[in-house]
Amino acid sequence: MQENKPFSIKYWAEGDRPREKLLQKGKMSLSDAELIAILIGSGSREESAVQLSKRILAASENKLNELGKLSVQQLTKFKGIGEAKAITIVAAMELGRRRRGEEAVQRKQITSADAVFEVMQPIIGDLGHEEFWILYLNNSNKILQKLQLSKGGMTGTLVDVRLAFKNALEVGATSVILAHNHPSGTLKPSEADKQLTRKLKLAGESLDIKVLDHLIVTQKSYFSFANEGIL
């Protein structure tokens, strides 16, 4: 009786080896499942690492953003994924998230709501709770600092307006951009969102610090108060 050993990549047919494919054809030639298969290294006697990866992706709606939300404990529920493989996947997803955040911050100059989304989505877009952030800009619209003002909810009482503008004066900001996430995925601003925006805008006017925009950020998109003409 043949021993039930993992189905290692080195035993696959040549055309099914993602490592060799990456070397020969480049990283862009690989599917998401093939890239994940390289991370986990082996499947089982019943399925290859690519087939196992396809199964995990299918359970994540074939979306890497959804896969990135899975914990080690959730990943180990898939047959063929032990703790070590689960940790490898989680680490890779986190590196990807951090890389995107770094690339966004390096641009620094804010020229549109799209640019704000690129900076803030990696920070708050995938969270399961609400966070409220403020970007402090100089007169060239370059980011001086990002600051989290509240976590776990967003109401006028939770956002400290005095702290927001005290910090603006300390860093020498001439304008600010507000941003918070909606874990539900809805892009419609609530009445509380609008009231808080007005409150911060009014406070900024007295200090000659302009509120340029307020973005509601979700995993895939955003709502801009400025673009919609309601700032």
C-alpha positions as CSV (number, residue, x, y, z in Angstrom):
1,M,0.0,0.0,0.0
2,Q,1.4,3.4,-1.1
3,E,2.2,5.8,1.7
4,N,-0.1,8.8,1.9
5,K,2.5,11.5,1.3
6,P,1.8,15.1,0.3
7,F,1.6,15.7,-3.4
8,S,4.7,17.8,-3.7
9,I,5.2,20.3,-6.6
10,K,8.3,18.5,-7.8
11,Y,6.2,15.4,-8.7
12,W,3.7,17.4,-10.9
13,A,3.6,17.3,-14.6
14,E,6.0,19.9,-16.0
15,G,3.2,22.1,-17.3
16,D,1.6,22.2,-13.8
17,R,4.6,23.4,-11.9
18,P,4.0,27.1,-11.0
19,R,7.6,27.6,-9.8
20,E,9.0,26.6,-13.1
21,K,6.3,28.6,-14.9
22,L,7.3,31.7,-13.0
23,L,11.0,31.3,-13.9
24,Q,10.3,30.6,-17.5
25,K,7.4,32.9,-18.3
26,G,7.5,35.5,-15.5
27,K,5.3,36.2,-12.4
28,M,2.6,37.8,-14.5
29,S,1.9,34.5,-16.3
30,L,0.7,32.8,-13.1
31,S,-2.9,32.8,-11.9
32,D,-3.8,33.7,-8.3
33,A,-4.2,30.0,-7.5
34,E,-0.7,29.2,-8.9
35,L,0.9,31.9,-6.8
36,I,-0.8,30.7,-3.6
37,A,0.3,27.1,-4.6
38,I,3.9,28.3,-4.5
39,L,3.3,29.6,-1.0
40,I,1.8,26.4,0.4
41,G,4.2,24.1,-1.5
42,S,2.2,20.9,-1.5
43,G,-1.4,19.6,-1.5
44,S,-2.4,16.1,-0.6
45,R,-2.8,12.7,-2.4
46,E,-6.3,13.8,-3.4
47,E,-5.5,17.2,-4.9
48,S,-2.5,19.3,-6.0
49,A,-1.5,22.5,-4.3
50,V,-3.1,24.4,-7.2
51,Q,-6.4,22.6,-6.8
52,L,-6.3,23.2,-3.1
53,S,-5.6,26.9,-3.7
54,K,-8.5,27.1,-6.2
55,R,-10.8,25.6,-3.5
56,I,-9.7,28.2,-1.0
57,L,-10.1,31.1,-3.5
58,A,-13.5,29.8,-4.5
59,A,-14.6,30.0,-0.8
60,S,-13.3,33.6,-0.8
61,E,-15.4,34.5,-3.8
62,N,-12.3,34.3,-5.9
63,K,-11.2,37.6,-4.5
64,L,-7.8,38.2,-2.9
65,N,-9.3,41.0,-0.7
66,E,-11.6,38.4,0.9
67,L,-8.8,35.9,1.2
68,G,-6.8,38.5,3.0
69,K,-9.5,38.7,5.7
70,L,-9.2,35.1,6.7
71,S,-7.4,34.2,10.0
72,V,-5.0,31.4,10.6
73,Q,-7.8,29.5,12.3
74,Q,-10.2,29.9,9.4
75,L,-7.6,28.8,6.9
76,T,-6.8,25.6,8.8
77,K,-10.4,24.5,8.4
78,F,-9.5,23.7,4.8
79,K,-8.3,20.1,4.4
80,G,-4.6,20.2,3.5
81,I,-3.9,23.5,5.2
82,G,-2.0,23.2,8.4
83,E,-1.0,26.0,10.7
84,A,2.4,26.6,9.0
85,K,0.7,26.9,5.5
86,A,-2.0,29.1,7.0
87,I,0.6,31.4,8.5
88,T,2.4,31.7,5.2
89,I,-0.8,32.7,3.4
90,V,-1.7,35.3,6.1
91,A,1.9,36.7,6.0
92,A,1.8,37.0,2.2
93,M,-1.6,38.8,2.2
94,E,-0.3,41.2,4.9
95,L,2.8,42.0,2.9
96,G,0.7,42.8,-0.1
97,R,-1.5,45.1,1.9
98,R,1.5,46.9,3.4
99,R,3.1,47.3,0.0
100,R,0.0,48.9,-1.4
101,G,0.0,51.3,1.6
102,E,3.7,52.2,1.1
103,E,3.2,52.9,-2.6
104,A,0.2,55.2,-1.8
105,V,2.1,57.1,0.9
106,Q,5.2,57.7,-1.3
107,R,3.0,59.7,-3.7
108,K,2.1,62.0,-0.8
109,Q,0.7,64.8,-2.9
110,I,-3.1,64.8,-3.0
111,T,-4.6,65.9,-6.3
112,S,-7.9,64.2,-6.2
113,A,-10.3,62.0,-4.2
114,D,-8.9,59.0,-6.0
115,A,-5.5,59.8,-4.4
116,V,-7.1,60.0,-1.0
117,F,-8.7,56.6,-1.6
118,E,-5.4,55.0,-2.6
119,V,-3.8,56.3,0.7
120,M,-6.7,55.3,3.0
121,Q,-8.1,52.1,1.5
122,P,-5.2,49.9,2.7
123,I,-5.6,51.4,6.2
124,I,-9.3,51.3,6.8
125,G,-11.0,49.7,3.7
126,D,-11.0,46.1,5.0
127,L,-11.7,46.7,8.7
128,G,-14.7,45.2,10.4
129,H,-15.2,48.3,12.6
130,E,-15.4,52.0,11.9
131,E,-12.4,54.3,12.2
132,F,-12.2,58.1,11.6
133,W,-9.0,59.5,10.2
134,I,-7.7,63.0,9.2
135,L,-5.0,63.8,6.7
136,Y,-3.0,67.0,7.4
137,L,-1.8,68.8,4.2
138,N,0.6,71.7,3.5
139,N,-0.1,74.4,0.9
140,S,1.2,72.1,-1.8
141,N,-1.4,69.5,-0.8
142,K,1.3,67.1,0.4
143,I,0.5,64.9,3.3
144,L,2.2,66.0,6.5
145,Q,0.6,63.5,8.8
146,K,-2.2,61.0,9.1
147,L,-4.0,60.7,12.4
148,Q,-6.7,58.3,13.7
149,L,-9.3,60.3,15.6
150,S,-11.6,57.6,16.7
151,K,-12.1,53.8,16.5
152,G,-15.1,51.5,16.8
153,G,-17.8,54.1,15.9
154,M,-18.2,57.6,14.6
155,T,-20.3,60.2,16.3
156,G,-19.7,63.9,17.1
157,T,-18.9,62.9,20.7
158,L,-16.2,60.3,19.7
159,V,-14.3,62.7,17.4
160,D,-12.3,65.2,19.3
161,V,-12.5,68.4,17.2
162,R,-10.1,70.3,19.5
163,L,-7.5,67.5,19.2
164,A,-7.9,67.4,15.4
165,F,-7.1,71.1,15.0
166,K,-4.6,71.3,17.8
167,N,-2.6,68.8,15.8
168,A,-3.2,70.7,12.6
169,L,-1.5,73.8,14.1
170,E,1.4,71.7,15.5
171,V,2.3,70.2,12.1
172,G,1.6,73.4,10.2
173,A,-1.3,72.2,8.1
174,T,-3.1,74.6,5.9
175,S,-5.9,72.1,5.0
176,V,-7.2,68.7,6.0
177,I,-9.1,65.8,4.5
178,L,-11.4,63.6,6.6
179,A,-11.9,59.9,6.0
180,H,-13.8,57.1,7.6
181,N,-14.8,53.6,6.6
182,H,-18.2,51.9,6.3
183,P,-17.7,48.2,7.1
184,S,-21.2,47.5,5.7
185,G,-20.0,48.5,2.3
186,T,-22.7,51.3,1.9
187,L,-21.4,54.5,0.4
188,K,-24.3,56.7,1.5
189,P,-23.4,59.2,4.2
190,S,-25.5,59.2,7.3
191,E,-26.9,62.3,8.9
192,A,-24.2,62.0,11.6
193,D,-21.6,61.9,8.9
194,K,-22.9,65.2,7.5
195,Q,-23.2,66.9,10.9
196,L,-19.7,66.0,11.9
197,T,-18.4,67.2,8.5
198,R,-20.1,70.6,9.1
199,K,-18.8,70.8,12.6
200,L,-15.2,70.2,11.5
201,K,-15.5,72.5,8.6
202,L,-16.8,75.3,10.8
203,A,-14.0,74.8,13.3
204,G,-11.4,74.8,10.6
205,E,-12.7,78.1,9.1
206,S,-12.1,79.9,12.4
207,L,-8.4,78.8,12.2
208,D,-8.1,79.4,8.5
209,I,-7.6,75.7,7.9
210,K,-9.8,74.4,5.1
211,V,-11.6,71.0,5.1
212,L,-11.0,70.0,1.4
213,D,-13.0,66.8,1.4
214,H,-14.5,63.9,3.5
215,L,-14.3,60.4,2.1
216,I,-16.4,57.4,3.1
217,V,-14.2,54.4,2.2
218,T,-15.2,50.8,1.6
219,Q,-13.3,47.8,0.4
220,K,-13.7,48.7,-3.3
221,S,-14.9,52.3,-3.6
222,Y,-15.5,55.6,-2.0
223,F,-17.9,58.5,-1.6
224,S,-16.4,62.0,-1.8
225,F,-18.4,64.9,-0.1
226,A,-16.5,67.4,-2.3
227,N,-17.2,65.5,-5.6
228,E,-20.9,65.3,-4.7
229,G,-21.1,69.0,-3.8
230,I,-22.2,68.5,-0.2
231,L,-19.1,69.7,1.6
